[in-house]
């Protein structure tokens, strides 16, 4: 949906979704299925209205696939809510989702390292909720591309 006239509603949908996902992930370490299902459905509806359902669905699947692989390899390290949230980011942001996710994962990694050093624990014993970092990555990417949204 990156070049659609429906980009602004998709961005608003994503920001609300990321805010709710971040709050629930911080509080209970869970991203509700109803939230990601509703966001994915609404994002695909917006993409369909803009004639871009195929590319949006493809990006959602492509962006979610590395998260799915990580969740399958190490289920205790990443939940399926993170996988589905990444898919929603792909649907709503298109190819820009890769930059948002890269930045969010870099922030999460840096934060995890700093917490590990501060607590003198190995990084493998430091667990962080991922949704807030994905939200920060999306926010940074959207702020950097603010001119493209107007």
N, C-alpha and C positions, 0 to 999 in steps of 0.2 A: 504494500500500500504506500510505498515511499513517494510516489509521484501523483497520487490521487487527490482529487478535491476533497476526499473524505479523510485526509490525513489528520486534520485537527481533531475530529471526533475519535479517531483511533488512538491518538496520543493521549487524549483525556481519559479514554477507557483504560489505557495501559497505566497511566499514573495513578488512577484510583485503585486499580487492581494491585499495583505494586505497594501502595500505601497500606491497604488492608492486609495483603500477604505479609508485609514486613511486620506489622503490628502483631499478627497472630503467630508468626514465626518466632519473634522475640519473646512473646508471652508463653507459648506452649510448644514451640518447635514443630508446628504443624501448619501446612498451607492447605486450607480447606478445598476439597474436591469441588464443592458447589461454586467456589470463587473462580477457579481456573476454568471450569466447564462453562460458566456464564460468560467469562471474558473471552474465551476462545470462540464461543458461539457468536457473540456480539461482534468480535473482530472479523470473523468470517462473513457475517451478514454485511458488515460495512464493505468488506472487500468485494463481495458479490455485487453489491449495489454500484460499486465503481468498476465492475468488469474485471476484477483482479483476483478472483477467488482461487484460481489455480496457483499463481505465484505466491499468494499469501499462505496457502496450505503447504506448498512446497517449502517455503522458508520456515514455517512453524516446525515441520518435520526435520528439516536439516539442522536447525538450531537446537532442537531437543535431543537429537541423536547422540552427540558426545556426552550429554548429561545422562542419558539412558545407559550408555555403555559404562560410565563411571558408577552409576547406581547399581547396575547388575554385578559389576566386578567387586564392589565394596559397599554392600547395602547399608552398613552401619555408618558409612561416611557421607552418604547423600540420600535424601529421601525422594520419593517419586513426585512429591509436590514441587520440588525444585526442577525436576524434569519437565513437568507440565507448565510451570511458570516460564521456563525458557522457551517453550513452544509458543506460548502466548506472546512473548516478546518478539519472536520471529514473525508471527502473524501480523502484529501491529506495527513493527518497525521495519520489516523487510530486511534487506542486507545490512542496514545500520545496526541491527541487533548484534552482529558480531563484534562491533566496536564497543557497544554498551556492555556486553557480557565480558569481553576481554578486560575492560577497565574495572568492572565490578569484581571479577575474579582476582585481579591484581590487588585491589584494595583489601579483599578478604585474605589473600595470602600474606600481605604485609601486616595486617592486623593480627592474624594468627601467629606470625613470627614474633611480633612485639609482645603479645600476651604470653607466648611460650617462654621468651627470654625473661620477662618480668616475673613469671611464676616458677622459673627454672624447671620447666617440664619439656619433654621432647615434643616437637610440633605435632606428632601423631596423636598426642593425648589432649590436644586443644581442639575443641569442637565449637563451631560458630554457626549461627543461623545464616543461611545464604541469601534469603530474600532481601534483607536490607542492603546488602552489597550490590545485588542486581539492580535494586532501585536506584542506588547512588550512581551506578554505571549508566543506567538509562537517563537519569537526570543530567549527568555531566555531558552525555552525548547529545541530548536534546538542547541543552544550553549552548553547546558549541555550534550546533546547527540551527540556532534560533531564527536566523534569517531565512532559512529554507521553509519554515512553517508559515510565513506570512504570505 
